[in-house]
Amino acid sequence: MIELSGEHWSGSLLLDATSKARGRIDGYSWYLQFKGNSLVVEIADDPQILPKELPLVGFGCGGWLYENEQVASATNEEALIEYINKELLLVFSLFKQNKLNYIPAVSCPCSE
């Protein structure tokens, strides 16, 4: 695991075929997945949800979502870590400015 951190956030990154990272920002859990040409970051709206319980924004809980389908290709591990850090800084900046898409939890009308 590679430790990541910035102002008011921290997390851990696992590099493999689908690189994943999890952590906390201002008490909220976040999850990142980097696979192929896409990068997705979600931030759970419920502070009680632990980072290890994500991904589930839009299904198990509401939260904020960032998707990038035009990711840069990294030539080595160091470049990939730097790219992921830059993307996280962008996402967390948008989050603090309330500029991320909010996805409410899905509820099934048949269960009511």
Phi, psi and chi 1 to 4 in degrees:
 res  aa     phi    psi   chi1   chi2   chi3   chi4
   1 MET       -  140.7  -70.4  -74.5 -153.9      -
   2 ILE  -109.7  125.7  -60.5  163.1      -      -
   3 GLU   -81.8  135.0  -63.8  -57.5  -48.2      -
   4 LEU  -122.0  147.9  -54.4  170.4      -      -
   5 SER  -163.4  159.4   65.4      -      -      -
   6 GLY  -158.4 -165.0      -      -      -      -
   7 GLU   -70.1  115.5 -172.0  174.9  -21.7      -
   8 HIS    70.0   16.9  -56.0  -73.4      -      -
   9 TRP  -146.7  156.6   69.5  -87.4      -      -
  10 SER  -157.3  164.5   63.6      -      -      -
  11 GLY  -179.2 -178.1      -      -      -      -
  12 SER  -129.9  141.6  -60.7      -      -      -
  13 LEU  -116.2  132.5  170.8   65.7      -      -
  14 LEU  -113.1  117.5  174.7   62.4      -      -
  15 LEU   -94.4  121.4  -66.6  175.6      -      -
  16 ASP  -159.4 -156.2   58.1   13.3      -      -
  17 ALA   -59.1  -36.2      -      -      -      -
  18 THR  -124.0   91.0   59.7      -      -      -
  19 SER   -59.7  135.1  -61.6      -      -      -
  20 LYS  -132.7  147.0  -62.5  174.6 -176.5  140.6
  21 ALA  -140.6  149.6      -      -      -      -
  22 ARG  -142.9  152.0  -58.1  170.2 -168.4  -86.1
  23 GLY   178.5 -157.0      -      -      -      -
  24 ARG  -131.3  143.0  -68.2  -90.6 -169.1 -177.8
  25 ILE  -132.9  122.2  175.4  166.5      -      -
  26 ASP    47.3   37.6  -66.6  -23.4      -      -
  27 GLY    89.9  -11.1      -      -      -      -
  28 TYR   -96.2  142.6  -63.7   99.0      -      -
  29 SER   -80.1  143.6  -67.6      -      -      -
  30 TRP  -130.6  159.7   60.8  -93.3      -      -
  31 TYR  -143.9  134.9  171.6   81.2      -      -
  32 LEU  -123.1  138.8  171.2  143.4      -      -
  33 GLN  -131.9  129.2 -177.6  171.7    0.5      -
  34 PHE  -120.7  112.4 -178.9   78.2      -      -
  35 LYS  -143.4  126.7 -179.0  178.8  178.8 -177.6
  36 GLY    58.0 -118.5      -      -      -      -
  37 ASN  -104.9   18.8  -69.9  -27.3      -      -
  38 SER  -131.6  148.4   72.9      -      -      -
  39 LEU  -131.4  129.1  179.3  130.8      -      -
  40 VAL  -127.7  134.0  176.1      -      -      -
  41 VAL  -128.7  131.6  178.8      -      -      -
  42 GLU  -125.7  148.4   63.4  178.9   50.7      -
  43 ILE  -126.8  120.3  -58.0  170.5      -      -
  44 ALA   -74.3  139.0      -      -      -      -
  45 ASP   -74.8  -23.7 -169.3    9.6      -      -
  46 ASP   -95.7  112.2 -177.8   -8.4      -      -
  47 PRO   -62.4  -15.7  -17.9   28.0      -      -
  48 GLN   -76.1  -17.7  -61.0  -59.2  -43.3      -
  49 ILE   -75.4  131.0  -66.5  173.2      -      -
  50 LEU   -84.8  150.8  -59.5  174.2      -      -
  51 PRO   -54.0  -36.1  -27.0   34.9      -      -
  52 LYS   -68.9  -15.2   67.8 -179.8  179.7  179.6
  53 GLU   -85.1   -9.8  -64.1  171.1  -19.2      -
  54 LEU   -87.2  153.9  -65.7  175.1      -      -
  55 PRO   -88.2  142.4   32.0  -33.9      -      -
  56 LEU  -164.1    8.2   53.7   79.6      -      -
  57 VAL   -60.1  129.7  165.8      -      -      -
  58 GLY    94.4  -17.9      -      -      -      -
  59 PHE  -113.1  -63.9  -63.2  101.3      -      -
  60 GLY   -91.7  -18.6      -      -      -      -
  61 CYS  -158.7  163.0   71.1      -      -      -
  62 GLY   -81.8  164.7      -      -      -      -
  63 GLY   171.4 -171.4      -      -      -      -
  64 TRP  -107.9  145.1  -62.7  -89.8      -      -
  65 LEU  -131.8  138.1 -173.7   65.5      -      -
  66 TYR  -128.0  129.5  172.3   83.9      -      -
  67 GLU  -130.0  135.9  -63.7  177.5  -78.0      -
  68 ASN  -132.4  114.3 -175.1   -7.9      -      -
  69 GLU   -95.7    0.3  -63.2  -70.3  -26.5      -
  70 GLN  -121.4   62.5  -60.5  176.1  -20.9      -
  71 VAL   -82.6  151.8  -63.1      -      -      -
  72 ALA   -78.6  146.2      -      -      -      -
  73 SER   -86.6  138.3   60.2      -      -      -
  74 ALA  -101.4  139.2      -      -      -      -
  75 THR   -85.9  -20.4   55.5      -      -      -
  76 ASN  -153.9  174.8   58.9   43.7      -      -
  77 GLU   -60.6  -42.3 -173.2  175.0  -66.4      -
  78 GLU   -62.1  -42.6 -174.3  177.3  -47.4      -
  79 ALA   -65.7  -37.6      -      -      -      -
  80 LEU   -65.3  -44.2  178.3   59.6      -      -
  81 ILE   -62.2  -43.0  -65.9  166.7      -      -
  82 GLU   -63.0  -42.1 -176.7  177.4  -32.1      -
  83 TYR   -63.7  -45.5  177.8   74.6      -      -
  84 ILE   -62.8  -41.2  -71.9  172.8      -      -
  85 ASN   -59.3  -44.5 -105.9  -36.0      -      -
  86 LYS   -63.1  -42.0  -75.5 -178.6 -177.7  179.0
  87 GLU   -64.4  -42.1  -74.6  -68.8  -59.9      -
  88 LEU   -63.2  -40.9  -74.9  171.7      -      -
  89 LEU   -60.8  -40.9  -71.5  172.7      -      -
  90 LEU   -63.7  -49.4  170.7   64.7      -      -
  91 VAL   -59.7  -46.5  170.6      -      -      -
  92 PHE   -68.6  -31.7  -63.3  151.6      -      -
  93 SER   -65.7  -45.2  174.1      -      -      -
  94 LEU   -62.5  -39.3  -67.1  170.3      -      -
  95 PHE   -60.5  -48.1  173.7   68.3      -      -
  96 LYS   -66.3  -26.3  -71.5 -179.4 -178.3 -131.0
  97 GLN   -89.3    4.0  -63.5  171.8   44.1      -
  98 ASN    58.4   42.3 -159.8   23.6      -      -
  99 LYS  -114.0   11.7  -67.8 -175.4  178.0  178.8
 100 LEU   -92.9  152.3  -72.6  179.7      -      -
 101 ASN   -67.0  131.6  -68.6  -30.6      -      -
 102 TYR   -96.0  130.5 -175.7   81.4      -      -
 103 ILE  -114.2  114.6  -51.7  -64.0      -      -
 104 PRO   -73.9  159.7   23.6  -29.1      -      -
 105 ALA   -67.1  140.1      -      -      -      -
 106 VAL   -76.2  132.6  173.2      -      -      -
 107 SER  -121.1  139.3   61.3      -      -      -
 108 CYS   -92.9  120.0  176.9      -      -      -
 109 PRO   -62.0  -23.7    5.2   -7.3      -      -
 110 CYS   -72.4  -16.6   59.5      -      -      -
 111 SER   -91.0   -2.6   66.2      -      -      -
 112 GLU   -84.3      -  -63.2  175.2   -8.6      -
